[in-house]
């Protein structure tokens, strides 16, 4: 599926950093799946920081942004810091328009 965001994870490092990389489109069709997947990873033992690389996202809509906010809140409830890294131009624009830069550590 063209709009199916793929999530790749890097191993947890000794400090508890997990890196998730999203590619494709993050929209209403995939938002719940991505939210739940990121929330589950943040609940795994040894995960202290979850960095989500969004450089490979070609598109994000309000549902996608909502999924990332929800995943961030779930991570925070687990004592995990979730940040976004390397936002692609469409992601950066959406974050700037919504004022979510501080929420995601940008």
VENPE-V614212 format. One record per pair of residues at least 6 apart in sequence whose C-alpha atoms are under 8 Angstrom apart, sorted by the first residue. I is the first residue (numbers start at 1). J is the second residue. D is the distance in Angstrom with one decimal. If there is no record, write none. Layout:
BEGIN
I,J,D ; I,J,D
END
This chain:
BEGIN
2,24,7.1 ; 2,25,7.8 ; 3,24,5.5 ; 3,25,4.7 ; 3,26,7.1 ; 3,27,7.9 ; 4,24,6.0 ; 4,25,6.3 ; 4,26,7.5 ; 4,30,6.7 ; 5,22,6.0 ; 5,23,5.0 ; 5,24,4.5 ; 5,25,5.5 ; 5,26,6.1 ; 5,30,7.1 ; 5,34,8.0 ; 5,57,7.7 ; 6,21,7.7 ; 6,22,5.6 ; 6,23,5.3 ; 6,24,6.7 ; 7,20,6.3 ; 7,21,5.5 ; 7,22,4.9 ; 7,23,6.9 ; 7,34,7.9 ; 8,20,5.5 ; 8,21,5.2 ; 8,22,6.9 ; 9,18,6.9 ; 9,19,5.6 ; 9,20,4.5 ; 9,21,6.5 ; 10,18,6.0 ; 10,19,5.2 ; 10,20,6.6 ; 11,18,6.1 ; 11,19,7.5 ; 12,18,4.8 ; 12,19,7.8 ; 12,46,7.2 ; 12,47,6.7 ; 15,48,7.3 ; 16,46,5.3 ; 16,47,4.6 ; 16,48,4.7 ; 16,49,6.0 ; 17,47,6.1 ; 17,48,6.0 ; 17,49,4.7 ; 17,50,5.9 ; 17,51,7.3 ; 18,47,6.4 ; 18,48,7.8 ; 18,49,6.1 ; 18,50,4.9 ; 18,51,6.3 ; 19,50,5.9 ; 19,51,4.8 ; 19,52,5.9 ; 19,53,7.1 ; 20,50,7.2 ; 20,51,6.2 ; 20,52,4.7 ; 20,53,6.0 ; 21,52,5.7 ; 21,53,4.5 ; 21,54,6.2 ; 21,55,7.9 ; 21,56,7.5 ; 22,52,7.2 ; 22,53,6.2 ; 22,54,5.4 ; 22,55,7.5 ; 22,56,6.0 ; 22,57,6.2 ; 23,54,7.0 ; 23,55,7.5 ; 23,56,4.3 ; 23,57,4.6 ; 23,58,7.2 ; 24,56,6.5 ; 24,57,4.9 ; 24,58,5.5 ; 24,59,7.1 ; 25,57,5.6 ; 25,58,5.5 ; 25,59,4.7 ; 25,60,6.0 ; 26,57,7.1 ; 26,59,6.1 ; 26,60,4.8 ; 26,61,6.8 ; 26,63,7.9 ; 26,64,5.1 ; 27,59,7.5 ; 27,60,5.6 ; 27,61,5.2 ; 27,62,7.4 ; 27,63,5.8 ; 27,64,4.9 ; 28,61,7.4 ; 28,63,5.3 ; 28,64,6.5 ; 30,64,7.7 ; 31,63,6.0 ; 31,64,5.0 ; 31,66,7.8 ; 31,67,5.4 ; 32,67,6.4 ; 34,67,7.0 ; 34,68,8.0 ; 35,67,4.8 ; 35,68,6.2 ; 35,70,6.6 ; 35,71,5.2 ; 36,71,7.2 ; 38,71,5.9 ; 39,71,5.1 ; 39,72,7.7 ; 39,74,5.7 ; 39,75,6.0 ; 41,47,7.5 ; 42,48,7.6 ; 42,49,7.9 ; 42,50,6.7 ; 42,74,7.6 ; 42,75,5.2 ; 42,78,6.8 ; 42,80,6.3 ; 43,75,7.1 ; 43,78,6.0 ; 47,80,6.9 ; 48,79,7.0 ; 48,80,4.7 ; 48,81,6.6 ; 49,80,5.3 ; 49,81,4.8 ; 49,82,6.0 ; 50,80,6.9 ; 50,81,6.0 ; 50,82,4.6 ; 50,83,6.5 ; 51,82,5.7 ; 51,83,5.0 ; 51,84,5.8 ; 51,85,6.5 ; 52,82,7.3 ; 52,83,6.1 ; 52,84,4.7 ; 52,85,5.9 ; 53,84,5.9 ; 53,85,4.7 ; 53,86,5.9 ; 53,87,7.1 ; 54,84,6.7 ; 54,85,6.2 ; 54,86,6.0 ; 54,87,5.0 ; 54,88,6.3 ; 54,91,7.4 ; 55,85,7.3 ; 55,86,5.0 ; 55,87,4.8 ; 55,88,4.5 ; 56,88,6.6 ; 57,87,7.9 ; 57,88,6.3 ; 57,90,7.8 ; 57,91,7.2 ; 58,88,7.2 ; 58,90,6.6 ; 58,91,8.0 ; 59,90,5.9 ; 59,91,7.0 ; 60,90,6.9 ; 60,91,6.2 ; 60,94,7.5 ; 61,94,7.8 ; 69,103,8.0 ; 71,82,8.0 ; 72,81,7.5 ; 72,82,5.4 ; 72,83,7.7 ; 72,104,7.9 ; 75,81,6.4 ; 75,82,6.3 ; 76,82,7.4 ; 82,104,7.1 ; 83,104,4.8 ; 83,105,5.4 ; 83,106,7.8 ; 84,104,5.5 ; 84,105,6.7 ; 84,106,7.1 ; 85,106,7.6 ; 95,101,5.8
END
